[in-house]
Amino acid sequence: MASHTSISASWSKNLRHLGRRGASPGGTSGAGCASPGVGAGPKHGLVFVDRLLVTLVHLRTRLTHTALGVIYKVGSSTIGRAIAEIRPLLAERGFAVPQRPGLRLRTFEDVFAYAEAENVTPRIDGMETQVRRPKAGRPGRRRAFVSGKRRQNTIRTTTISDGQGRTLLSGVVRPGRMHDQSAMRTEGIAEQFRRRPRVKAEVDDGYRGLASEFPEQVSAPPRKPRSLDDDNSPLTERYGWREMKRRQSSRRIYVEHANAEYRRWRPLQRYTGRRETYGETHRTVAALVSDRAARRPTRRKPSTELVLVRPTAC
């Protein structure tokens, strides 16, 4: 996780930028009024550490601004301003890399470069979160955000994890009506497979088109043979297909574990805020989850190769 000092430095830099905004070289603002002196303007009722804690508590439990204001003995507007200032700083940090404390992943290019260099097989999956229905008269009220799968107003995101459920990237917000395969084209993931032919990935049925385009790189659940539609089909074929599907699912399931970790945070169970801020909130939560997951030790798969205990004479 990014250090407390780095987040504090970014916050202080933003405050200095806001203090200089609007002031002219002559010492007056653009409106012709004298620029405020040092110490003027609204006072921040919370120090930086308290602002960070308020943001984390709000993201974890979804406590209202009023309730947090009562706890810290400040107004709800102060809580809202603190969250609005700290949340972007947490969202822009990127995602932690296992066993690489100083490295952060922020784009699909970073993830695929890391996967190719470290011989990691990414697991790719989508995630849907229910959001509020747009108000009457606003675009997207009828169909744009209505998911064909859940029949609700949702927002979709793409999650990429490694073979142990540790988040490598999560985000890329899109309306709930957009299919996972369409998102692959618009997000540029298919282009990354063309650029890095050595990277292999595990996906579910939603990305079957991607597996058809890159059969040597992308593994999707096997299609059900037409011969199994007949009740008189051999049991060996039926059990063989089920076993292949089970094995592929067991290799891919780790990305579902990563998505389940996000659901422990109340805003991502059902988002009741403005849809415009969902992407920032999702990236913040996913980055925090990746910080914790990156500290989990890497499990090495034991070798099945037979090794002689002592040399034997031939």
N, C-alpha and C positions, 0 to 999 in steps of 0.2 A: 504494500500500500504506500502511496505517496506520503512523504513525511509531512508532519504538521507544519514545518518551517516553509516548505515550498508552497503549500496552499495559502499560508499566511502572507507570503511575499506577493503572490498573485492578487490576493484581496487588497493589500496595501497599494499595489500598482494601479488597480482599478479606481481606488478612492482618489489617488493623486490625479488620475486622468479626469475624473468627474470634477475635481476642484479647479482644474485649469480650463475646462470646457466653457466657452462663452466669453472668456476674458480677452481683451485686445492688448497689443503691446503698450498702448498708452495708459494702461491701468484702468480702463473702463470697459464695460461689457458691450456687446453688440447693440443693445438697446440704448446706449448712451448714459447708463447709470454707472456709478462707481462700483468697481468690483469689490466683493466682500473681503474683509480682512481675514487674517489668520484666526481660526477658531470660530468663525461665523458659520451660519447654516444650521441645519438640524443636527442634533446630538444623537449619536448612536448609544442607545441604552444598554447594549450588550457588548462585551469585549469579544474578540475574535473566537476564543475557545468556546464561549457560550453560544455564539452564533453557529459554530460548527456542530455542537451538541444538539441544538434546537433543530437543525436541519436533519441530522441523523435520526433523532427521535420521531420527527414528523414523517420521514420516509419509512421508518420501520413500523410505526404503530398507527399512522394517519390521525394522530391527535389534531384537533382543530387549533387554529391560531389563538382563539380565545382561551382554550384550556392551557396551552403553553404559556400564554401571557400571564395567566393567574399563577402558574408555577414560578415564573421568573420575575413576577411583579412588574411587568411592562404592558404596554398596549398591544392589541392584536396587530395593528399596523406595523409595529416594530418587529414582531415575529415574521410577518409576511415579507418585510423588506430584507430581513436576515436570510430567509430561505431563498429569496430571489437572487441574492448576491452570492451565496455559497454554492447553491446547486449547480450553476454553470461551471464553476471551478472543479467540482467533483466529476462532472460529465466529460470534461475535456481531458482528463488524465489518461484515458486509454485503458487497456486491459493488461493485467499482470501476466507474466510468462513464468511457468513453473521453472524453478531453479535458475532463473535469470533475474535477480532483484532489480537491476537498473534498466531493464528493457520493458517497453510498453508497446502493445499492438493497437493501432488505431484504424487501419484500413484493411480491405481484403488483400491488397498487395502485400501488406506486412504479414498477414496470416499465412498466405501461400508461400511466401519466401521462408518463413519460419518452418512450415511443414516440410518443405523440400530440404532445408538445411539439416533439420533434426530428425528426418525420416519419421514424421508424425502423420498418422492417418486421421484427418479431420472427420468429425461427425456433423452433418448439417441438418437442420430441422427448422420449421417455422413455429411461431408462438402467437396465439391470439389472446387479446385482452379486451373485455367488454368496456365500452365507453358510453358516454351520454349521447343520446340522439340529438342531432343538430336542430336548432330552433326553426320554427316555420319561416319559410322564405329564404333560408340560407342554403347554399349549394351542398349537395350530398345528403340531404334529409331523407330522400326516398330510397336510393339504391347504392350510392357510392361506398358507404361504410357498412352495408348489410352483408354479413358473411353468408355464403351459400352453404356452409357447413353447420354453423351454429344458429343461423336465422336471427342474429342479433347484430346490433351496431358494434363493430369491433375494429381494432387496429392490429395489423400483423407486423411482426418483426422476424428477422432471421438470426438464428443462433448457431455458432460454430464452437465445438468443444473438441478436446482430445479424447484419447481412449480411456480416460479415467474420470470423465465428467467435469473437467476443469475448463472454465470458459476461456476461449481465445478471442471471441468477438461476438457482440450481440447488439442489434440496433437495426438501422435502415428501415425506418417507419414507412408503412404503406397502408392504404385503405384495406379494410377487411375483405372487400369483394375481389381483390386481386389474388389470383392463384399463385401458389408457390413457384410453379414453372415459369410463369410470366415474370415474376420477381427476379428469377435467376437471370433472365435476359436483360432486364432493365438495370439490375445492380452490377452487372459485369462479372459475375462468378463464372459463367461459361467461358468468358475470355481468359480468365486466369488459368483454367484447365488447358486451354490451347497454348498459353505461354509456358506453362510448367507441366510437361507431359509425365514427369515422374511422380507427381502428387496423386495419391489415391484417396478416395473419400467413401463414406458410408451414408446412404440416404434412405428415405422411406418412399412409399408409393407416390407421394406428391411430386417427386422429382424423377419419375420414370423416364420422361423425355430426355433428361440430362444423361441418364444412364444409357439410353439408346444411342445418344450422340457420342458419348465417351465410354464405350463398353470396357476398355482396358483400365480405366481410371475410376469410374464411379460404379459402386455396387448397390443395387436396389433389390427389394424382395423379388424372388422369381415369380414369373407369371404362372397361373394355374393352367396346366395342359388341358386342351380340349377333351382329351380322352378321359379325363377324370369327371366330366359332366355326366357320364354314363354310370348308373349305379352298379353295373356289372364290371367296372374297371378293376384291374388287379390291385390287391391291397398293397403290394410292394411299391407300385408307382405312387399310390396315394400317400403312404407313409414316407416315401422318399421325398416327395414334394413338401410335405409338412416339416420334415427334418431340415431341409435346405432353408425353408422360410424361418424356422426357429433359430437356426444358427446365424443367419444374417441379422435377425432382430436382436440377438444377444450381443452382436458386435456393435450395433447402432444405438442401443438403448441408453448409452451413457449421456447422449445429448438431451434425452428426456430427463435425466437426473439433474442436469444443469438448469433446464427450464423449471423444474420443480423447486429448485433453490430460490428462484426469483419469486415464486408464488408465496413464499413465506413473508414477503414484504407486502403490507396491506395495499398500497397503491396499485400493485400489479395483479391483485386479485380481481378488483373491479375499479377502474379508474373513474373517479367522480370529478376530477378537475377539468380544466379546459383542454380540448384535444390538441391545441397547438403546443402545449407544454409536455405532452406525453413522451415524445421522443427524448427530450432532455432528462425527464424523470427515469425513463427506462435505462438510458445509458449510465446514469448515476448509480442506480441499483445494481446493474450488471457489473459495473466496474468494481463496486464494493464487494460483490460476491466473488469476483475473480481474484481480488486481493486475498480473501480467505482461502479460496480453493487452491491458489498457487502455493500455499504453504504446506499442502498435503504432500507427503512423500510419494515419490514415484514407485509404483509397484512393478517389479521386474518379473516377467514371465519365466518360470524355471525351464531350463533346458531338458529335453527328453533324450539327449545323446548319452549313450552308455560310455562310461569312463572306467578304465581298469584301475583297481585299487592298488595292485602291485604288478610289476612286470612278470610275465610268464615265459618260460622257456619253450621254444618251438621244437 
